[in-house]
């Protein structure tokens, strides 16, 4: 056999042998992508993820469709009594006039609301939480910390009461919640402090 042909045969044999050895050197491990059981496992994982995603979407849509009924802390239901007041800035009332309201009572229920002599047969209640500092600066032009009960508050919850869908201009129509059973009610520049009896 000519030397060139012999060299080619030897070279081809060496290349084939090295390829065989490299494929066997890892113990004959197959590419896991060719493993049919791996494909089945991935399909099962994908199905589980799809089911979890669908369940989360269903729960979210259900919560949007059926809002929770407001509890007493949100509706403000109960009897509120004026126990004090603060005048942090300009007020249309004097200290004596404000003090005359101590003992006044505000009542909120699902189907009626009453403040002093004012009565509403169709009240609606809404609550929202706001950042204390910008809210008091914008609405009342006072720093929120000028009201002692709010000095350590970054956010405050506001409870607004409307009558027949319209603003209700009475004491207690807006409550600034201090705690579950304590609130401030701004009216004519005075912030009245109220305590609730359920």
Secondary structure, DSSP 8 states (H G I E B T S, - for coil): --HHHHHHHHHHHHHHHHHHHHHHTTSS---GGG-HHHHHHHHHHHHHHHHHHHHHHHHHHHHHHS-----HHHH--EEEEEEEEE--S--SS-HHHHHTTTT-EEEE-SS-EEETTEEESSEEEEEEEEEHHHHHHHHTSS-GGGSGGGTT-SEEEEEEEEETTEE--STTSEEEEEETTEEEEEETTEEEEEEEE-
